[in-house]
Amino acid sequence: MSGNPERSKLAQVARLSRQAEAAAAAGRVAEAAAFYEEAARLDPRDRRTLHRLGDFHRLHLRRPAEAARYYAAEARCSEREGFEARAIAVWRLVLRCDPAMIEAHQRIGDLYLDLGRVEDARQHYERSARELREAGLAAESAVLRAHLAALEAQGGPPAGERSEPPASAGGERARGTAGPDDTAANLAADRLQNARLYHHYGLHAQARQQLEELLASLPEHLEARQLLVEVSRALGDAETAGRHLRVVTLLLRRQGEAAAPASEVALELPPVEEWVPEEPEDPMAALAGEIREDVERLVECLERKGGRR
């Protein structure tokens, strides 16, 4: 056996693939799937093995959920390797097995935008949102309508989309040259945009997740903090809202701005559908205002003490 671990692993994967093909030819489908599963365990990045596993579960074992799982893993591998067009085709296979998988719907639209195919992305969002709603999946449909709204509001790809060269002659997008700072800024813009859209459609938990991920890397992002105050209040979490409100006040003081956060011009979004319940008047609004006033008085007191020194 070779002393190179990577080469040895590839040899084992090739051997298992041959065994799987022989078992399949003999009609031993379950045994063939077991060989492929072992090969995928050894090399989770082998797209061919993942695709064959998806085919086995979809066509022979009649297990669409398992097939979707393996196809999705293959699609992610294709994306990591820069094969966007191939990834789109595989994500469509995922949707044949699991039409409600929101990740697949979103990734297809995002990949069309990465390839510069804006109209294809728009048509995909419209069609998928309509089909999901007709299937009774209102929340999933709303997420795609939010993506469509962002696309329409900006007249093109959503904010933060990478600006990269078009597809090469080989059919795949060439790699961009954005630096680390640009990537971080684009990711923050994407997350803030997603959070606004989720919040608009009443998906407050998803909005909070986007904002918390943004603030984990950019803790002094003022707009994200301001929106997180609103989202926390919508979720009925007064304690978290108060904590972020205090941080907002301190950031504004540090920047020398007015005490009240500046209001942001919202995107023109389609009306919220009837499935989103109207939020009652927030009983914690007065408490949040009192907390804010207390914090402001404390900051002023500290500033006066510092000045006397």
C-alpha positions in Angstrom: 0.0 0.0 0.0 1.2 3.5 -0.8 2.7 5.6 2.0 0.8 8.6 0.7 -2.4 8.8 2.8 -4.3 10.8 0.1 -3.3 8.4 -2.7 -4.3 5.5 -0.5 -7.7 7.1 0.2 -8.3 7.6 -3.5 -7.4 4.0 -4.2 -9.9 2.8 -1.6 -12.6 5.1 -3.1 -11.9 3.7 -6.6 -12.0 0.1 -5.3 -15.3 0.7 -3.6 -16.8 2.4 -6.7 -15.9 -0.7 -8.8 -17.5 -2.9 -6.2 -20.6 -0.7 -6.2 -20.8 -0.9 -10.0 -20.5 -4.7 -10.0 -23.2 -5.0 -7.3 -25.5 -2.7 -9.3 -25.0 -4.7 -12.5 -25.9 -7.8 -10.6 -29.1 -6.2 -9.3 -27.9 -5.9 -5.7 -29.0 -2.2 -5.4 -28.8 -1.9 -1.6 -25.3 -3.4 -1.6 -24.2 -1.0 -4.3 -25.5 1.9 -2.3 -23.6 0.7 0.8 -20.4 0.6 -1.2 -21.0 4.2 -2.5 -21.8 5.4 1.0 -18.5 4.1 2.3 -16.7 5.8 -0.6 -18.5 9.1 0.2 -17.5 8.7 3.8 -13.8 8.4 2.8 -14.0 11.3 0.4 -16.9 13.6 1.0 -15.8 15.9 -1.8 -16.1 13.3 -4.6 -18.9 14.7 -6.7 -19.3 11.6 -8.8 -19.8 9.4 -5.8 -22.3 11.8 -4.3 -24.2 12.0 -7.6 -24.4 8.2 -7.9 -25.7 8.0 -4.4 -28.4 10.5 -5.2 -29.3 8.5 -8.2 -29.5 5.3 -6.3 -31.7 6.7 -3.6 -33.9 8.5 -6.1 -34.3 5.9 -8.8 -33.8 2.5 -7.1 -34.4 2.9 -3.4 -37.2 5.4 -3.7 -35.9 7.6 -0.9 -36.2 11.1 -2.2 -35.2 12.8 1.1 -31.9 10.8 1.1 -31.4 11.6 -2.6 -31.9 15.3 -2.0 -29.3 15.2 0.8 -26.6 13.6 -1.5 -27.4 15.9 -4.4 -27.2 18.9 -2.2 -23.8 17.9 -1.0 -22.7 17.4 -4.6 -24.1 20.9 -5.5 -22.1 22.5 -2.7 -19.0 20.8 -3.9 -19.5 22.1 -7.4 -20.0 25.6 -6.0 -16.8 25.4 -4.0 -14.9 24.3 -7.1 -16.3 27.2 -9.1 -18.7 25.2 -11.4 -21.8 27.4 -11.0 -23.7 26.1 -14.1 -23.2 22.5 -13.0 -24.3 23.4 -9.4 -27.5 24.9 -10.8 -28.3 21.7 -12.6 -27.7 19.6 -9.5 -29.8 22.0 -7.3 -32.6 21.4 -9.7 -32.3 17.7 -9.1 -32.5 18.4 -5.4 -35.9 20.2 -6.0 -37.2 17.2 -7.9 -36.7 15.2 -4.7 -37.6 17.9 -2.2 -39.5 20.8 -3.8 -39.8 22.6 -0.4 -36.0 22.8 0.2 -35.6 26.6 0.5 -31.8 26.4 0.3 -32.0 24.9 -3.2 -34.4 27.6 -4.4 -32.2 30.4 -3.0 -28.9 28.9 -4.3 -30.3 28.6 -7.9 -31.2 32.3 -7.9 -27.9 33.4 -6.3 -25.9 31.3 -8.8 -27.8 32.8 -11.8 -26.8 36.2 -10.4 -23.2 35.1 -10.0 -23.3 34.1 -13.7 -24.7 37.5 -14.7 -28.1 35.9 -15.7 -30.3 38.4 -14.0 -33.4 37.7 -15.9 -33.1 34.0 -15.3 -32.8 34.7 -11.6 -35.9 36.9 -11.6 -37.9 34.3 -13.5 -36.7 31.6 -11.1 -37.7 33.6 -8.0 -41.2 34.4 -9.5 -41.9 30.8 -10.5 -40.6 29.2 -7.4 -42.4 31.6 -5.1 -45.7 31.0 -6.9 -45.3 27.2 -6.8 -44.4 27.2 -3.1 -47.4 29.3 -2.3 -49.7 27.1 -4.3 -48.3 24.2 -2.3 -49.3 25.9 0.9 -45.7 26.8 1.9 -46.3 30.5 2.6 -43.2 31.2 4.7 -40.9 29.6 2.1 -42.7 31.5 -0.7 -42.2 34.8 1.2 -38.5 34.3 1.5 -38.2 34.1 -2.3 -40.6 37.0 -2.8 -38.2 39.0 -0.6 -35.3 38.0 -2.9 -37.3 39.1 -5.9 -38.2 42.4 -4.2 -34.6 43.1 -3.5 -33.7 42.4 -7.2 -36.5 44.6 -8.5 -35.8 47.4 -6.1 -32.2 47.7 -7.2 -32.8 47.0 -10.8 -30.3 44.1 -10.8 -28.5 41.8 -8.5 -29.0 42.2 -4.7 -26.6 44.5 -2.8 -23.3 42.9 -2.1 -23.2 40.7 -5.1 -19.6 40.1 -6.2 -18.5 42.1 -9.2 -16.6 39.5 -11.2 -15.8 38.8 -14.9 -18.4 36.9 -16.9 -18.1 33.2 -17.6 -15.0 32.0 -19.4 -15.0 30.1 -22.6 -15.0 26.9 -20.6 -18.5 27.8 -19.3 -17.6 28.7 -15.7 -17.1 32.1 -14.0 -13.5 33.3 -13.6 -12.3 33.9 -10.1 -12.6 37.5 -8.7 -9.8 39.5 -7.1 -11.6 41.2 -4.2 -9.6 41.5 -1.1 -10.5 40.4 2.4 -11.9 43.8 3.4 -14.2 43.9 0.3 -15.4 40.4 1.0 -16.3 41.3 4.6 -18.1 44.4 3.6 -20.1 42.6 0.9 -21.0 39.8 3.3 -22.1 42.4 5.9 -24.2 44.2 3.3 -25.8 40.9 2.2 -26.7 40.0 5.8 -28.2 43.4 6.6 -30.2 43.3 3.4 -31.5 39.8 4.2 -32.4 40.8 7.7 -34.4 43.8 6.5 -36.3 41.6 4.1 -37.0 38.9 6.7 -38.1 41.5 9.2 -40.5 43.0 6.6 -42.1 39.6 6.0 -42.5 38.8 9.7 -39.7 36.3 9.7 -38.1 37.9 12.8 -36.2 34.9 14.0 -34.4 34.6 10.7 -33.7 38.3 10.7 -32.2 38.1 14.2 -29.9 35.2 13.0 -28.6 37.3 10.1 -27.9 40.3 12.3 -26.2 38.3 15.1 -23.9 36.8 12.5 -23.1 40.2 11.1 -22.4 41.7 14.6 -20.2 38.7 15.5 -17.6 40.0 13.0 -18.6 43.8 13.0 -19.8 44.5 16.6 -19.9 48.3 16.0 -22.1 48.1 12.9 -24.7 50.8 13.9 -27.4 49.9 11.3 -27.4 46.3 12.3 -27.7 47.2 16.0 -30.6 49.6 15.3 -32.4 46.9 13.3 -31.7 44.3 15.9 -33.5 46.5 18.5 -36.6 46.5 16.3 -36.4 42.8 15.6 -35.9 41.9 19.3 -39.0 44.0 20.2 -41.0 42.2 17.5 -40.0 38.9 19.1 -41.1 40.2 22.5 -37.5 40.1 23.8 -37.4 43.3 25.8 -34.1 42.5 27.6 -32.2 41.9 24.4 -33.8 45.0 22.8 -32.7 47.1 25.8 -29.2 45.8 25.7 -28.7 46.6 22.0 -30.4 49.9 22.5 -27.8 50.8 25.1 -25.0 49.9 22.6 -26.7 52.0 19.9 -26.7 55.0 22.2 -23.1 54.6 23.1 -22.1 54.3 19.4 -24.0 57.4 18.5 -22.4 59.3 21.4 -19.0 58.2 20.3 -19.7 59.3 16.7 -21.0 62.7 18.0 -24.4 62.2 16.3 -27.8 63.0 17.6 -29.3 60.8 20.3 -32.0 59.4 18.1 -31.0 56.9 15.5 -31.3 58.2 12.0 -34.1 56.6 10.1 -33.2 54.6 7.0 -35.0 54.9 3.7 -36.6 51.5 3.3 -36.6 49.5 0.1 -39.9 49.6 -1.8 -41.1 46.1 -1.0 -44.4 44.4 -2.1 -47.1 44.3 0.5 -46.9 41.8 3.3 -49.3 38.9 2.5 -52.3 38.1 4.7 -50.5 35.1 6.3 -48.3 37.5 8.2 -50.2 38.5 11.4 -50.3 42.2 12.2 -48.1 43.0 15.1 -50.0 44.4 18.1 -48.8 47.6 19.7 -45.6 46.8 21.6 -46.2 47.2 25.4 -42.4 47.4 26.0 -42.0 50.5 23.9 -42.3 52.8 26.9 -39.8 50.7 28.9 -37.3 50.8 26.1 -37.7 54.6 26.0 -37.0 54.8 29.7 -33.9 52.6 29.4 -32.7 54.8 26.6 -33.1 58.0 28.7 -31.4 56.4 31.7 -28.4 55.4 29.5 -28.2 58.9 28.0 -28.2 60.5 31.5 -25.5 58.1 32.6 -23.3 58.9 29.6 -23.8 62.7 30.2 -22.8 62.2 33.9 -19.7 60.3 33.0 -18.7 62.9 30.4 -19.1 65.7 33.0 -17.0 63.8 35.5 -14.3 63.2 32.8 -14.3 66.9 32.0 -13.7 68.0 35.6 -10.6 65.8 35.7 
